[in-house]
């Protein structure tokens, strides 16, 4: 069975010079959102996948199963008019 490791381990193993675009920014944006108390679920899941080794399918599921928030106000739910 394969051992799960954070994406950061893989990036470090490739090269010090080569880095996925947005890798460092995801950590900075995640920390800033926490400092300011702003909910940023996509940023949070990207951070968890890239820096904490969260499986991608779990991250996608967390986003899709997330409770509707005010940002969806006025948009009807699928199957409802």
C-alpha positions in Angstrom: 0.0 0.0 0.0 1.2 3.5 -0.8 2.1 5.8 2.0 0.3 9.1 1.9 2.6 12.2 2.2 1.9 15.9 2.0 2.3 17.4 -1.5 5.1 19.5 0.0 7.2 16.4 0.5 6.9 15.6 -3.2 7.7 19.2 -4.3 10.8 19.3 -2.1 12.0 16.0 -3.5 11.7 17.2 -7.1 13.9 20.3 -6.8 14.4 23.4 -4.8 13.9 25.5 -7.9 10.7 23.8 -9.2 7.5 24.6 -7.4 3.9 24.3 -8.3 2.3 27.6 -9.0 0.2 28.8 -6.1 1.9 26.4 -3.6 3.2 29.2 -1.3 0.3 31.5 -2.0 -2.2 28.9 -0.8 -0.5 28.8 2.7 -0.3 32.6 2.9 -4.0 33.0 1.8 -5.1 30.3 4.3 -3.3 31.9 7.2 -4.6 35.4 6.3 -8.2 34.1 6.1 -7.8 32.6 9.6 -6.3 35.8 11.0 -9.1 37.9 9.6 -11.8 35.4 10.4 -12.9 35.1 6.8 -14.4 31.8 5.6 -12.6 30.7 2.4 -13.5 27.0 1.9 -11.8 26.5 -1.4 -8.6 28.1 -0.2 -8.8 26.0 3.0 -9.2 22.7 1.0 -6.3 23.6 -1.4 -4.1 24.3 1.6 -5.1 21.0 3.3 -4.4 19.0 0.1 -1.0 20.7 -0.7 0.4 21.2 2.8 -1.3 18.7 5.0 -1.7 15.7 2.7 -5.5 15.6 2.7 -6.7 13.3 -0.1 -8.1 15.2 -3.0 -11.4 13.3 -3.0 -12.0 14.2 0.6 -11.4 17.8 -0.1 -13.8 17.8 -3.0 -16.4 16.0 -0.9 -16.0 18.6 1.9 -16.7 21.4 -0.6 -19.7 19.7 -2.2 -21.3 18.7 1.1 -20.8 22.1 2.7 -24.0 23.7 4.0 -25.3 26.5 1.9 -24.3 29.9 3.1 -25.4 33.5 2.4 -23.3 33.7 -0.7 -25.9 31.5 -2.4 -28.8 33.7 -1.4 -31.3 34.0 -4.3 -29.9 31.0 -6.2 -32.4 28.2 -6.2 -31.3 24.8 -5.1 -31.2 22.1 -7.9 -34.6 20.5 -8.2 -36.4 23.4 -6.6 -38.0 26.4 -8.2 
